[in-house]
Amino acid sequence: MNDDTVKASPTKRFFVEMLTRDIEVQDAILDLLDNCVDGILRTIDRNSPSQTPYEGYYARINFDNQSFEIQDNCGGIPKDVAINYAFMMGRPKKDRDEDLPTVGMYGIGMKRAIFKLGRSCTVKSYTKNDAFEVTIDPVWMSSDDNWNLGLNNIDNIGNIVGTHIKIEDFPINIKEYFDANMPVYTSLPATIAQHFSFIIKKGFKIFVNEIEINPKDVSLLISSDGQLIRNSITPYMYQGTINSVNVYLVVGFYKPMIDSDELEEEAKTRRSTEDAGWTIVCNDRVVLYNDKTILTGWGEANVPSYHTQFIGIFGIVFFESNHASNLPLTTTKRGVDGSSTIYLKVKNFMRDGLKKFTDYTNYWKPFNKEQKEFVENAIPKDIISLAKTERNDAWNRVRGSDNEYKLDLPLRRPPEVNSDPMQSIRFFKKKSEIERVKNYFFDEEQRVKPSEVGVKCFDSILNQLEQ
């Protein structure tokens, strides 16, 4: 028989610091938006064929250096869920969202966001059947003896069906983060546009300080007749089902290749570079945005490291599942678990696609003019419809699998030059000297690139040698 007992319960301070240490403020806010989307998913008919299933739903975020608020019309929190689950520090093994196409796995998103931002919070929920509020205050936050929260019934005067969260009592670092002169007022809307672009495209409206967020348009170039055909610039594509996760992958050109002069200009201004790379999407949420590192296959297994030469290459992978635990997510839900079995398998196809298009840029580098003329007539196609293209006879089944397919059509190749291979000539001269030589060969008013001046000089000498 034990004479004494030993306390083994956690402290509030431990929970607050542990939950919030490794998450950024903006990620915490995105967690709250994730909860809004989850509310919609519990409400709508997910078997509906609608292309805009989130139409009519919204979330409004307003903040300054005194308070943060998010209000939505996404269904609210039922009272029994609030009492038994919603405010728990974690998700029960069996819960109502286990078959929901969400990205939440641990049931800590709302609490983590509240603890990250402030020390006082009021959560108001309005459903068709009831309305209530739950308050978290500094006294509760500092007490290790009481983990329960009070729930008070309230009137639903406006017949709202949604949730309203208001967070106050900011720590000094959060107060400074939301200061009127800080970049969050522009960076948060941009981050939301990146991470929720596909959800916004499906009808969900998000407002930040009363300004509506617009989605980013993402498309890839295909042949001029709108078909996925051989000897064109058809994207590399993969579709498969792995461990109850549906995967859709597509990679190709979102813009034409650039020549050496444009390459130098791109390197100076870095324009468009941020639009290249790999984007990973899990259940419509962007969890990795335009990555150009070894995490997404750049610089490994015969794939070159990212270089501005590859600025036109963009790839995207959609992972979709009703079981969030099977998705290749980190615990913050804003990163990819590079050790995930499903991700490692899909990464093989990501590398194959990258190699295909980096090789293409190398093949066509000496024939950039011809390549540009060919690509000028290419047309952009929306990335979602492209990734979910209905398969036909051009698709091949992946060896050893009954439910994985890829589209890997040959790209257009440059003229055969194997007997007399092309080589590059590059050198630097003063701008004033290039201008003098340019005026010798061309009209002074004519706009000519430095590379064209070099080619003209070479051709002039070559013509003299051949006479």
ZAMARGU-4260 file (C-alpha; in steps of 0.2 Angstrom, whole numbers, plus 5000, padded with zeros to 4 digits):
<rodrens>
0) 5000/5000/5000 | 5007/5017/4995 | 5009/5029/5010 | 5010/5045/4998 | 5006/5050/4980
5) 5017/5059/4968 | 5010/5073/4958 | 5012/5069/4939 | 5000/5081/4931 | 5006/5094/4919
10) 5007/5113/4922 | 4998/5126/4912 | 5015/5135/4909 | 5022/5119/4902 | 5008/5117/4890
15) 5008/5135/4884 | 5026/5136/4881 | 5027/5119/4873 | 5013/5121/4861 | 5018/5138/4856
20) 5037/5138/4855 | 5039/5131/4838 | 5025/5139/4829 | 5025/5157/4821 | 5012/5169/4824
25) 5006/5168/4806 | 5005/5149/4807 | 4994/5151/4823 | 4982/5162/4813 | 4982/5150/4799
30) 4977/5137/4811 | 4961/5147/4816 | 4957/5148/4797 | 4959/5129/4796 | 4946/5127/4809
35) 4934/5138/4799 | 4936/5127/4784 | 4934/5111/4795 | 4917/5119/4801 | 4912/5120/4783
40) 4917/5102/4779 | 4906/5096/4793 | 4891/5106/4786 | 4891/5104/4767 | 4888/5088/4757
45) 4905/5083/4753 | 4899/5071/4739 | 4892/5086/4729 | 4900/5088/4712 | 4900/5107/4714
50) 4917/5116/4710 | 4913/5129/4723 | 4908/5120/4738 | 4913/5134/4750 | 4902/5147/4741
55) 4893/5158/4754 | 4905/5155/4768 | 4918/5168/4775 | 4930/5172/4789 | 4934/5190/4794
60) 4950/5193/4803 | 4953/5210/4812 | 4968/5215/4822 | 4978/5229/4830 | 4991/5230/4844
65) 4977/5228/4857 | 4966/5213/4851 | 4964/5200/4838 | 4947/5194/4831 | 4941/5181/4819
70) 4923/5179/4815 | 4915/5166/4803 | 4899/5159/4797 | 4905/5141/4796 | 4893/5132/4807
75) 4899/5136/4825 | 4904/5123/4838 | 4889/5112/4845 | 4887/5114/4864 | 4891/5095/4867
80) 4907/5096/4857 | 4912/5112/4867 | 4909/5103/4883 | 4917/5086/4879 | 4930/5090/4866
85) 4934/5107/4858 | 4943/5114/4873 | 4953/5099/4878 | 4972/5099/4876 | 4972/5086/4862
90) 4961/5075/4852 | 4952/5059/4858 | 4957/5043/4849 | 4940/5043/4842 | 4932/5059/4837
95) 4920/5067/4825 | 4933/5072/4813 | 4942/5056/4810 | 4935/5054/4793 | 4936/5073/4788
100) 4947/5079/4774 | 4956/5091/4786 | 4975/5094/4791 | 4972/5093/4809 | 4978/5078/4818
105) 4980/5082/4837 | 4966/5094/4841 | 4977/5108/4847 | 4975/5121/4834 | 4963/5134/4842
110) 4971/5132/4859 | 4988/5134/4852 | 4983/5150/4843 | 4975/5157/4858 | 4990/5154/4869
115) 5002/5160/4856 | 4993/5177/4854 | 4987/5182/4871 | 4982/5178/4889 | 4964/5182/4888
120) 4951/5175/4876 | 4932/5174/4873 | 4925/5161/4861 | 4907/5163/4856 | 4899/5150/4846
125) 4882/5151/4837 | 4873/5136/4830 | 4855/5132/4824 | 4851/5125/4841 | 4861/5135/4854
130) 4873/5149/4858 | 4887/5150/4871 | 4903/5158/4876 | 4919/5152/4885 | 4931/5164/4893
135) 4949/5160/4896 | 4958/5173/4907 | 4975/5176/4915 | 4969/5168/4932 | 4964/5152/4923
140) 4980/5152/4913 | 4991/5153/4929 | 4981/5140/4939 | 4987/5122/4938 | 4973/5116/4950
145) 4959/5120/4938 | 4959/5114/4920 | 4940/5116/4917 | 4932/5131/4909 | 4915/5139/4912
150) 4902/5139/4898 | 4888/5152/4898 | 4873/5152/4887 | 4870/5168/4877 | 4857/5175/4865
155) 4859/5173/4846 | 4852/5190/4842 | 4858/5190/4824 | 4853/5172/4820 | 4872/5169/4816
160) 4878/5152/4813 | 4897/5153/4816 | 4911/5157/4828 | 4918/5173/4835 | 4935/5172/4844
165) 4943/5188/4852 | 4960/5187/4860 | 4967/5201/4871 | 4980/5204/4884 | 4995/5202/4872
170) 5012/5198/4879 | 5025/5212/4874 | 5032/5203/4859 | 5014/5200/4851 | 5010/5218/4855
175) 5025/5224/4845 | 5022/5211/4832 | 5005/5219/4828 | 5011/5237/4830 | 5004/5248/4816
180) 5021/5250/4807 | 5025/5231/4807 | 5025/5221/4791 | 5012/5209/4797 | 4999/5220/4789
185) 5005/5216/4772 | 5013/5199/4775 | 4998/5191/4783 | 4987/5194/4768 | 5000/5188/4756
190) 5003/5172/4767 | 4984/5168/4767 | 4983/5171/4748 | 4997/5158/4746 | 4991/5145/4759
195) 4972/5146/4756 | 4972/5150/4737 | 4964/5134/4732 | 4950/5135/4746 | 4947/5153/4741
200) 4945/5147/4722 | 4932/5135/4729 | 4921/5150/4735 | 4928/5153/4753 | 4930/5172/4756
205) 4943/5178/4768 | 4944/5196/4774 | 4959/5204/4784 | 4955/5221/4791 | 4941/5222/4780
210) 4951/5219/4764 | 4946/5203/4754 | 4960/5191/4750 | 4961/5186/4732 | 4968/5169/4727
215) 4984/5167/4717 | 4981/5161/4699 | 4992/5146/4695 | 4993/5138/4678 | 5005/5128/4667
220) 5009/5130/4648 | 5002/5117/4636 | 5002/5115/4617 | 4993/5129/4607 | 4978/5117/4603
225) 4975/5114/4621 | 4980/5096/4620 | 4992/5085/4630 | 5002/5079/4615 | 5019/5072/4611
230) 5034/5083/4605 | 5026/5098/4613 | 5029/5105/4631 | 5016/5094/4639 | 5018/5093/4658
235) 5024/5078/4667 | 5010/5071/4677 | 5007/5057/4690 | 4991/5051/4698 | 4990/5037/4711
240) 4982/5031/4727 | 4994/5026/4741 | 4988/5021/4759 | 4971/5029/4756 | 4979/5045/4750
245) 4975/5051/4732 | 4990/5060/4724 | 4990/5071/4709 | 5007/5078/4703 | 5010/5089/4688
250) 5026/5099/4683 | 5030/5109/4668 | 5033/5127/4662 | 5023/5141/4669 | 5032/5153/4659
255) 5044/5152/4644 | 5063/5149/4646 | 5074/5164/4647 | 5090/5168/4637 | 5106/5173/4644
260) 5103/5192/4644 | 5086/5189/4653 | 5095/5177/4665 | 5107/5191/4671 | 5092/5203/4673
265) 5082/5190/4683 | 5097/5187/4694 | 5098/5205/4698 | 5080/5209/4701 | 5074/5191/4707
270) 5058/5194/4699 | 5048/5178/4696 | 5060/5167/4705 | 5048/5165/4719 | 5035/5158/4707
275) 5046/5143/4703 | 5049/5127/4712 | 5037/5114/4720 | 5021/5118/4730 | 5014/5104/4741
280) 4995/5104/4745 | 4987/5093/4758 | 4968/5093/4757 | 4967/5110/4748 | 4979/5119/4760
285) 4996/5124/4754 | 5009/5117/4766 | 5025/5120/4756 | 5026/5135/4744 | 5037/5135/4729
290) 5052/5126/4737 | 5068/5124/4728 | 5078/5114/4740 | 5083/5096/4741 | 5067/5093/4751
295) 5058/5093/4735 | 5071/5084/4724 | 5082/5099/4718 | 5101/5094/4719 | 5099/5076/4721
300) 5098/5060/4711 | 5105/5068/4695 | 5093/5083/4697 | 5103/5099/4696 | 5101/5111/4711
305) 5090/5126/4707 | 5097/5139/4696 | 5089/5155/4689 | 5090/5146/4672 | 5076/5135/4678
310) 5065/5150/4683 | 5051/5144/4672 | 5048/5127/4680 | 5034/5125/4692 | 5027/5109/4700
315) 5013/5105/4712 | 5008/5089/4721 | 4990/5087/4729 | 4988/5075/4743 | 4970/5071/4747
320) 4964/5060/4761 | 4950/5058/4774 | 4963/5052/4786 | 4974/5067/4790 | 4987/5056/4799
325) 4992/5048/4783 | 4996/5065/4775 | 5015/5069/4774 | 5013/5084/4786 | 5024/5091/4800
330) 5015/5095/4817 | 5014/5113/4812 | 5004/5109/4797 | 5015/5121/4787 | 5029/5109/4781
335) 5032/5092/4773 | 5038/5077/4783 | 5052/5072/4772 | 5054/5055/4780 | 5036/5051/4776
340) 5034/5034/4767 | 5021/5041/4755 | 5031/5057/4752 | 5047/5048/4748 | 5038/5037/4735
345) 5030/5052/4727 | 5047/5062/4728 | 5054/5049/4715 | 5041/5055/4702 | 5044/5073/4707
350) 5063/5071/4703 | 5058/5062/4686 | 5048/5077/4682 | 5061/5090/4687 | 5075/5081/4677
355) 5064/5080/4661 | 5062/5099/4661 | 5079/5104/4667 | 5086/5093/4653 | 5074/5102/4641
360) 5081/5119/4646 | 5099/5113/4643 | 5094/5105/4626 | 5086/5122/4620 | 5099/5134/4627
365) 5108/5136/4611 | 5092/5138/4601 | 5083/5150/4612 | 5076/5160/4598 | 5068/5145/4590
370) 5061/5138/4607 | 5053/5155/4611 | 5044/5155/4594 | 5038/5138/4597 | 5032/5142/4615
375) 5024/5159/4610 | 5008/5150/4605 | 5007/5139/4620 | 4992/5142/4631 | 4990/5142/4650
380) 4979/5129/4659 | 4973/5130/4676 | 4983/5119/4688 | 4969/5110/4697 | 4960/5105/4681
385) 4977/5100/4673 | 4982/5089/4688 | 4965/5080/4688 | 4965/5077/4670 | 4955/5062/4665
390) 4967/5048/4660 | 4968/5041/4642 | 4978/5029/4632 | 4993/5041/4633 | 4995/5037/4652
395) 5006/5022/4657 | 5003/5012/4673 | 5017/5013/4685 | 5027/4996/4685 | 5022/4985/4700
400) 5006/4995/4704 | 4988/4993/4699 | 4982/5011/4705 | 4997/5022/4699 | 4999/5030/4682
405) 5010/5043/4674 | 5010/5054/4659 | 5027/5056/4652 | 5026/5061/4634 | 5042/5066/4625
410) 5045/5084/4624 | 5050/5094/4608 | 5068/5092/4604 | 5080/5105/4596 | 5088/5101/4579
415) 5100/5087/4578 | 5118/5094/4582 | 5127/5079/4587 | 5139/5079/4573 | 5144/5097/4576
420) 5139/5101/4594 | 5135/5119/4599 | 5145/5128/4612 | 5143/5144/4622 | 5154/5159/4621
425) 5153/5171/4636 | 5163/5186/4641 | 5161/5203/4649 | 5165/5220/4641 | 5162/5238/4647
430) 5144/5244/4643 | 5151/5259/4634 | 5162/5248/4623 | 5147/5236/4619 | 5137/5252/4614
435) 5151/5258/4602 | 5151/5241/4593 | 5132/5240/4593 | 5131/5257/4584 | 5144/5250/4571
440) 5132/5236/4566 | 5115/5242/4570 | 5105/5259/4570 | 5108/5269/4585 | 5090/5269/4590
445) 5088/5251/4588 | 5086/5241/4604 | 5098/5226/4604 | 5103/5214/4617 | 5122/5213/4622
450) 5121/5194/4616 | 5115/5200/4599 | 5130/5212/4597 | 5142/5197/4601 | 5133/5186/4589
455) 5135/5199/4575 | 5153/5201/4579 | 5156/5182/4578 | 5146/5180/4562 | 5155/5195/4554
460) 5172/5187/4556 | 5165/5170/4551 | 5159/5177/4535 | 5176/5184/4531 | 5184/5167/4534
465) 5172/5158/4523 | 5175/5170/4508
</rodrens>
